[in-house]
Amino acid sequence: MTKEIGFALLILGIVGCGPDLSQLPTIRMEIARGMPLGAVAESLEARQFITSASKFKLYARITGNAGAIQAGIYELPVGATNGQILRLLTSGQVASDRLSIPEGLMLSEVADAVESQLGVPAESIWAAAHDPSRIQALGIDAPNLEGYLYPSTHVIRAGASAGEIVDQMTNEFLARWRPSWDERARQLGLTRHEVVTLASIIEGEVGYKPDGPYISSVYHNRLRAGMRLQADPTVIYALGRRRRLFERDYLTRSPYNTYVVDGLPPAPIGQPSEASIEAALYPERTDFFYIVADTSGKHVFSRTYGEHLTAVRRIRVAQGRG
């Protein structure tokens, strides 16, 4: 900017020392894609971010930024100068929201969490996670992206679509996946999909994190011995909702219910943590075949069915159900 232009803008009151933006309250405003400069300026004036649409347009044109405003939702400070507002709108630094997805949530629960935290309809998240193109991009043979929506606190662009949100979570999964895990999976004779599936079951079972590798050892031992996994979290997934399980529930006909089907279910039953993926790949070396959770959430591990029944009876007595 030349001295002459700078002086002219200063006379017009368009530029000058502005306030500290961090000290100003902010209000969100959306700039639509393709919105002309005049409409942007008028909207800013109507929302009282600026006092004069004409001065704002003049400043944008003189500084060469008339066509540089980027679409998006912005956190605009109330009381900022025209120059400060324009710099924000041309920076592309759009507003963002935090999305917290705990480990172990089922896809339906992830969709509900997105709706409650971001206002994006759960149905649209569900649909995006069932999009064949997204599933194909991950190279998996599954009906949806269950297991691949990385559980974490994600910083999501304000106004992001369901597809963008799902893509961000799956891209985070891919970024976190370690090449060494592929080699370890090959050593175990498992595909990545099978590892994620097993990890999701471990995630659903573990209440005390250090138990993870021991729970994994039980499942690996059962798989090698040709025994059914008989994992309660798979019954819950087959039912489609979390509740107390009854004897009849273990007979639920579903490819996900490992009480009635052999081997692993066809796909994950939730979103596993890195710790559960590690546990699935690096189980403890044990001769345990049975597990039961005690009153503290930790697990009791047994080698024989007789030992297991004894552990179950002891826990029931402790729970007042003996």
Contacts in CASP RR format, 6 or more apart in sequence:
PFRMAT RR
TARGET T0000
AUTHOR 0000-0000-0000
METHOD contacts of the structure
MODEL  1
MTKEIGFALLILGIVGCGPDLSQLPTIRMEIARGMPLGAVAESLEARQFI
TSASKFKLYARITGNAGAIQAGIYELPVGATNGQILRLLTSGQVASDRLS
IPEGLMLSEVADAVESQLGVPAESIWAAAHDPSRIQALGIDAPNLEGYLY
PSTHVIRAGASAGEIVDQMTNEFLARWRPSWDERARQLGLTRHEVVTLAS
IIEGEVGYKPDGPYISSVYHNRLRAGMRLQADPTVIYALGRRRRLFERDY
LTRSPYNTYVVDGLPPAPIGQPSEASIEAALYPERTDFFYIVADTSGKHV
FSRTYGEHLTAVRRIRVAQGRG
1 9 0 8 1.000
1 62 0 8 1.000
1 63 0 8 1.000
5 62 0 8 1.000
6 15 0 8 1.000
8 62 0 8 1.000
9 15 0 8 1.000
9 59 0 8 1.000
9 62 0 8 1.000
10 16 0 8 1.000
12 55 0 8 1.000
12 58 0 8 1.000
13 55 0 8 1.000
14 55 0 8 1.000
14 56 0 8 1.000
14 58 0 8 1.000
14 59 0 8 1.000
14 81 0 8 1.000
14 82 0 8 1.000
14 83 0 8 1.000
15 59 0 8 1.000
15 81 0 8 1.000
15 82 0 8 1.000
15 83 0 8 1.000
16 81 0 8 1.000
18 80 0 8 1.000
18 81 0 8 1.000
18 84 0 8 1.000
19 77 0 8 1.000
19 79 0 8 1.000
19 80 0 8 1.000
19 81 0 8 1.000
21 77 0 8 1.000
21 80 0 8 1.000
21 84 0 8 1.000
24 77 0 8 1.000
24 78 0 8 1.000
24 79 0 8 1.000
24 80 0 8 1.000
25 77 0 8 1.000
25 78 0 8 1.000
26 75 0 8 1.000
26 76 0 8 1.000
26 77 0 8 1.000
26 78 0 8 1.000
27 47 0 8 1.000
27 49 0 8 1.000
27 75 0 8 1.000
27 76 0 8 1.000
27 78 0 8 1.000
28 73 0 8 1.000
28 74 0 8 1.000
28 75 0 8 1.000
28 76 0 8 1.000
28 95 0 8 1.000
28 158 0 8 1.000
29 43 0 8 1.000
29 44 0 8 1.000
29 47 0 8 1.000
29 49 0 8 1.000
29 73 0 8 1.000
29 74 0 8 1.000
29 76 0 8 1.000
30 72 0 8 1.000
30 73 0 8 1.000
30 74 0 8 1.000
31 40 0 8 1.000
31 69 0 8 1.000
31 70 0 8 1.000
31 71 0 8 1.000
31 72 0 8 1.000
31 73 0 8 1.000
31 74 0 8 1.000
31 89 0 8 1.000
32 71 0 8 1.000
32 72 0 8 1.000
33 71 0 8 1.000
33 72 0 8 1.000
34 71 0 8 1.000
35 43 0 8 1.000
35 69 0 8 1.000
35 71 0 8 1.000
37 57 0 8 1.000
37 60 0 8 1.000
37 61 0 8 1.000
37 66 0 8 1.000
37 67 0 8 1.000
37 69 0 8 1.000
38 53 0 8 1.000
38 57 0 8 1.000
40 69 0 8 1.000
40 89 0 8 1.000
41 50 0 8 1.000
41 53 0 8 1.000
41 54 0 8 1.000
41 56 0 8 1.000
41 57 0 8 1.000
41 60 0 8 1.000
42 53 0 8 1.000
44 50 0 8 1.000
44 53 0 8 1.000
44 56 0 8 1.000
44 76 0 8 1.000
44 85 0 8 1.000
45 51 0 8 1.000
45 52 0 8 1.000
45 53 0 8 1.000
45 56 0 8 1.000
47 76 0 8 1.000
48 78 0 8 1.000
49 76 0 8 1.000
49 78 0 8 1.000
49 79 0 8 1.000
49 80 0 8 1.000
49 85 0 8 1.000
50 56 0 8 1.000
50 82 0 8 1.000
50 85 0 8 1.000
55 82 0 8 1.000
56 82 0 8 1.000
56 85 0 8 1.000
56 86 0 8 1.000
57 66 0 8 1.000
59 82 0 8 1.000
59 83 0 8 1.000
59 86 0 8 1.000
60 66 0 8 1.000
60 67 0 8 1.000
60 68 0 8 1.000
60 69 0 8 1.000
60 86 0 8 1.000
63 86 0 8 1.000
65 86 0 8 1.000
65 90 0 8 1.000
68 90 0 8 1.000
69 86 0 8 1.000
69 89 0 8 1.000
69 90 0 8 1.000
70 89 0 8 1.000
70 90 0 8 1.000
70 91 0 8 1.000
70 92 0 8 1.000
70 94 0 8 1.000
72 92 0 8 1.000
72 94 0 8 1.000
72 158 0 8 1.000
72 159 0 8 1.000
73 94 0 8 1.000
73 95 0 8 1.000
73 157 0 8 1.000
73 158 0 8 1.000
73 159 0 8 1.000
74 88 0 8 1.000
74 89 0 8 1.000
74 93 0 8 1.000
74 94 0 8 1.000
74 95 0 8 1.000
75 95 0 8 1.000
76 85 0 8 1.000
76 88 0 8 1.000
77 84 0 8 1.000
77 85 0 8 1.000
77 88 0 8 1.000
80 88 0 8 1.000
94 157 0 8 1.000
94 158 0 8 1.000
95 157 0 8 1.000
95 158 0 8 1.000
96 155 0 8 1.000
96 156 0 8 1.000
96 157 0 8 1.000
96 158 0 8 1.000
97 117 0 8 1.000
97 118 0 8 1.000
97 155 0 8 1.000
97 156 0 8 1.000
97 158 0 8 1.000
98 117 0 8 1.000
98 153 0 8 1.000
98 154 0 8 1.000
98 155 0 8 1.000
98 156 0 8 1.000
99 113 0 8 1.000
99 114 0 8 1.000
99 117 0 8 1.000
99 118 0 8 1.000
99 153 0 8 1.000
99 154 0 8 1.000
99 155 0 8 1.000
99 156 0 8 1.000
99 165 0 8 1.000
100 113 0 8 1.000
100 117 0 8 1.000
100 152 0 8 1.000
100 153 0 8 1.000
100 154 0 8 1.000
101 110 0 8 1.000
101 113 0 8 1.000
101 149 0 8 1.000
101 150 0 8 1.000
101 151 0 8 1.000
101 152 0 8 1.000
101 153 0 8 1.000
101 154 0 8 1.000
101 169 0 8 1.000
101 271 0 8 1.000
102 151 0 8 1.000
103 151 0 8 1.000
103 203 0 8 1.000
103 271 0 8 1.000
103 272 0 8 1.000
103 273 0 8 1.000
103 276 0 8 1.000
104 151 0 8 1.000
104 200 0 8 1.000
104 203 0 8 1.000
104 204 0 8 1.000
104 270 0 8 1.000
104 271 0 8 1.000
104 272 0 8 1.000
104 273 0 8 1.000
105 113 0 8 1.000
105 151 0 8 1.000
105 270 0 8 1.000
105 271 0 8 1.000
106 146 0 8 1.000
106 237 0 8 1.000
106 240 0 8 1.000
106 269 0 8 1.000
106 270 0 8 1.000
107 126 0 8 1.000
107 129 0 8 1.000
107 144 0 8 1.000
107 145 0 8 1.000
107 146 0 8 1.000
107 147 0 8 1.000
107 149 0 8 1.000
107 270 0 8 1.000
108 122 0 8 1.000
108 126 0 8 1.000
108 240 0 8 1.000
110 125 0 8 1.000
110 129 0 8 1.000
110 149 0 8 1.000
110 169 0 8 1.000
110 271 0 8 1.000
111 122 0 8 1.000
111 123 0 8 1.000
111 125 0 8 1.000
111 126 0 8 1.000
111 129 0 8 1.000
112 122 0 8 1.000
114 120 0 8 1.000
114 122 0 8 1.000
114 125 0 8 1.000
114 162 0 8 1.000
114 165 0 8 1.000
115 121 0 8 1.000
115 122 0 8 1.000
115 125 0 8 1.000
118 156 0 8 1.000
118 159 0 8 1.000
118 160 0 8 1.000
118 165 0 8 1.000
120 160 0 8 1.000
120 161 0 8 1.000
120 162 0 8 1.000
120 165 0 8 1.000
121 162 0 8 1.000
124 161 0 8 1.000
124 162 0 8 1.000
124 163 0 8 1.000
125 162 0 8 1.000
125 163 0 8 1.000
125 165 0 8 1.000
125 166 0 8 1.000
127 162 0 8 1.000
128 134 0 8 1.000
128 161 0 8 1.000
128 162 0 8 1.000
128 163 0 8 1.000
128 165 0 8 1.000
128 166 0 8 1.000
129 144 0 8 1.000
129 145 0 8 1.000
129 146 0 8 1.000
129 149 0 8 1.000
129 166 0 8 1.000
130 143 0 8 1.000
130 144 0 8 1.000
130 145 0 8 1.000
131 163 0 8 1.000
131 166 0 8 1.000
134 145 0 8 1.000
134 163 0 8 1.000
134 166 0 8 1.000
134 167 0 8 1.000
134 170 0 8 1.000
135 142 0 8 1.000
135 143 0 8 1.000
135 144 0 8 1.000
135 145 0 8 1.000
137 170 0 8 1.000
138 145 0 8 1.000
138 148 0 8 1.000
138 170 0 8 1.000
138 174 0 8 1.000
140 148 0 8 1.000
140 192 0 8 1.000
140 193 0 8 1.000
141 193 0 8 1.000
142 193 0 8 1.000
142 266 0 8 1.000
142 267 0 8 1.000
142 268 0 8 1.000
143 267 0 8 1.000
144 267 0 8 1.000
145 166 0 8 1.000
145 170 0 8 1.000
146 200 0 8 1.000
146 267 0 8 1.000
146 268 0 8 1.000
146 269 0 8 1.000
146 270 0 8 1.000
146 271 0 8 1.000
147 173 0 8 1.000
147 196 0 8 1.000
147 200 0 8 1.000
147 267 0 8 1.000
147 268 0 8 1.000
147 270 0 8 1.000
147 271 0 8 1.000
147 272 0 8 1.000
148 169 0 8 1.000
148 170 0 8 1.000
148 173 0 8 1.000
148 196 0 8 1.000
148 268 0 8 1.000
148 271 0 8 1.000
149 166 0 8 1.000
149 169 0 8 1.000
149 170 0 8 1.000
149 173 0 8 1.000
149 271 0 8 1.000
150 169 0 8 1.000
150 170 0 8 1.000
150 172 0 8 1.000
150 173 0 8 1.000
150 176 0 8 1.000
150 271 0 8 1.000
151 271 0 8 1.000
151 272 0 8 1.000
151 273 0 8 1.000
152 172 0 8 1.000
154 165 0 8 1.000
154 168 0 8 1.000
154 169 0 8 1.000
154 172 0 8 1.000
156 164 0 8 1.000
156 165 0 8 1.000
156 168 0 8 1.000
157 164 0 8 1.000
160 168 0 8 1.000
176 274 0 8 1.000
177 192 0 8 1.000
181 192 0 8 1.000
181 195 0 8 1.000
181 277 0 8 1.000
181 281 0 8 1.000
182 192 0 8 1.000
184 281 0 8 1.000
184 282 0 8 1.000
185 191 0 8 1.000
185 192 0 8 1.000
185 194 0 8 1.000
185 195 0 8 1.000
185 281 0 8 1.000
188 195 0 8 1.000
188 220 0 8 1.000
188 281 0 8 1.000
190 198 0 8 1.000
193 267 0 8 1.000
194 264 0 8 1.000
195 277 0 8 1.000
195 280 0 8 1.000
195 281 0 8 1.000
196 268 0 8 1.000
196 272 0 8 1.000
196 277 0 8 1.000
196 280 0 8 1.000
197 264 0 8 1.000
197 265 0 8 1.000
197 266 0 8 1.000
197 267 0 8 1.000
197 268 0 8 1.000
197 269 0 8 1.000
198 216 0 8 1.000
198 219 0 8 1.000
198 264 0 8 1.000
198 280 0 8 1.000
199 268 0 8 1.000
199 272 0 8 1.000
199 273 0 8 1.000
199 276 0 8 1.000
199 277 0 8 1.000
199 279 0 8 1.000
199 280 0 8 1.000
200 233 0 8 1.000
200 268 0 8 1.000
200 269 0 8 1.000
200 270 0 8 1.000
200 271 0 8 1.000
200 272 0 8 1.000
200 276 0 8 1.000
201 219 0 8 1.000
201 229 0 8 1.000
201 231 0 8 1.000
201 233 0 8 1.000
201 234 0 8 1.000
201 258 0 8 1.000
201 264 0 8 1.000
201 265 0 8 1.000
201 269 0 8 1.000
202 212 0 8 1.000
202 215 0 8 1.000
202 216 0 8 1.000
202 219 0 8 1.000
202 272 0 8 1.000
202 276 0 8 1.000
202 279 0 8 1.000
202 280 0 8 1.000
203 233 0 8 1.000
203 270 0 8 1.000
203 271 0 8 1.000
203 272 0 8 1.000
203 273 0 8 1.000
203 276 0 8 1.000
204 233 0 8 1.000
204 269 0 8 1.000
204 270 0 8 1.000
205 212 0 8 1.000
205 215 0 8 1.000
205 231 0 8 1.000
205 232 0 8 1.000
205 233 0 8 1.000
205 291 0 8 1.000
205 293 0 8 1.000
205 299 0 8 1.000
206 212 0 8 1.000
206 215 0 8 1.000
206 276 0 8 1.000
206 279 0 8 1.000
206 299 0 8 1.000
207 293 0 8 1.000
207 297 0 8 1.000
207 298 0 8 1.000
207 299 0 8 1.000
208 296 0 8 1.000
208 297 0 8 1.000
208 298 0 8 1.000
208 299 0 8 1.000
209 275 0 8 1.000
211 298 0 8 1.000
211 299 0 8 1.000
212 275 0 8 1.000
212 276 0 8 1.000
212 279 0 8 1.000
213 278 0 8 1.000
213 279 0 8 1.000
213 282 0 8 1.000
213 283 0 8 1.000
213 284 0 8 1.000
214 283 0 8 1.000
214 284 0 8 1.000
214 286 0 8 1.000
214 288 0 8 1.000
214 291 0 8 1.000
214 299 0 8 1.000
214 301 0 8 1.000
215 279 0 8 1.000
215 291 0 8 1.000
215 299 0 8 1.000
216 279 0 8 1.000
216 280 0 8 1.000
216 282 0 8 1.000
216 283 0 8 1.000
216 284 0 8 1.000
217 283 0 8 1.000
217 284 0 8 1.000
217 285 0 8 1.000
217 286 0 8 1.000
217 288 0 8 1.000
218 286 0 8 1.000
218 288 0 8 1.000
218 289 0 8 1.000
218 290 0 8 1.000
218 291 0 8 1.000
218 301 0 8 1.000
219 229 0 8 1.000
219 231 0 8 1.000
219 283 0 8 1.000
220 283 0 8 1.000
221 286 0 8 1.000
221 287 0 8 1.000
221 288 0 8 1.000
221 289 0 8 1.000
222 228 0 8 1.000
222 229 0 8 1.000
222 230 0 8 1.000
222 289 0 8 1.000
223 229 0 8 1.000
223 263 0 8 1.000
223 264 0 8 1.000
225 289 0 8 1.000
226 262 0 8 1.000
226 263 0 8 1.000
227 289 0 8 1.000
228 258 0 8 1.000
228 259 0 8 1.000
228 260 0 8 1.000
228 261 0 8 1.000
228 262 0 8 1.000
228 263 0 8 1.000
229 258 0 8 1.000
229 263 0 8 1.000
229 264 0 8 1.000
230 258 0 8 1.000
230 259 0 8 1.000
231 258 0 8 1.000
232 245 0 8 1.000
233 269 0 8 1.000
234 256 0 8 1.000
234 257 0 8 1.000
234 258 0 8 1.000
234 259 0 8 1.000
234 265 0 8 1.000
234 269 0 8 1.000
235 245 0 8 1.000
235 249 0 8 1.000
235 250 0 8 1.000
235 252 0 8 1.000
235 257 0 8 1.000
235 258 0 8 1.000
235 259 0 8 1.000
236 242 0 8 1.000
236 243 0 8 1.000
236 245 0 8 1.000
236 269 0 8 1.000
237 256 0 8 1.000
237 265 0 8 1.000
237 269 0 8 1.000
237 270 0 8 1.000
238 252 0 8 1.000
238 254 0 8 1.000
238 256 0 8 1.000
238 257 0 8 1.000
239 249 0 8 1.000
239 252 0 8 1.000
250 257 0 8 1.000
250 259 0 8 1.000
250 260 0 8 1.000
251 259 0 8 1.000
251 260 0 8 1.000
252 260 0 8 1.000
253 260 0 8 1.000
254 260 0 8 1.000
254 261 0 8 1.000
255 261 0 8 1.000
255 265 0 8 1.000
255 266 0 8 1.000
256 265 0 8 1.000
256 266 0 8 1.000
256 267 0 8 1.000
256 269 0 8 1.000
257 265 0 8 1.000
258 264 0 8 1.000
258 265 0 8 1.000
272 280 0 8 1.000
286 301 0 8 1.000
287 303 0 8 1.000
288 301 0 8 1.000
288 302 0 8 1.000
288 303 0 8 1.000
289 302 0 8 1.000
289 303 0 8 1.000
289 304 0 8 1.000
289 305 0 8 1.000
289 308 0 8 1.000
290 301 0 8 1.000
290 302 0 8 1.000
290 303 0 8 1.000
290 304 0 8 1.000
290 305 0 8 1.000
290 307 0 8 1.000
290 308 0 8 1.000
290 311 0 8 1.000
291 299 0 8 1.000
291 300 0 8 1.000
291 301 0 8 1.000
291 302 0 8 1.000
292 299 0 8 1.000
292 300 0 8 1.000
292 302 0 8 1.000
292 308 0 8 1.000
292 311 0 8 1.000
292 312 0 8 1.000
292 315 0 8 1.000
293 299 0 8 1.000
293 300 0 8 1.000
293 315 0 8 1.000
294 300 0 8 1.000
294 315 0 8 1.000
294 318 0 8 1.000
295 315 0 8 1.000
295 318 0 8 1.000
295 319 0 8 1.000
300 311 0 8 1.000
300 315 0 8 1.000
302 308 0 8 1.000
302 310 0 8 1.000
302 311 0 8 1.000
313 322 0 8 1.000
316 322 0 8 1.000
END
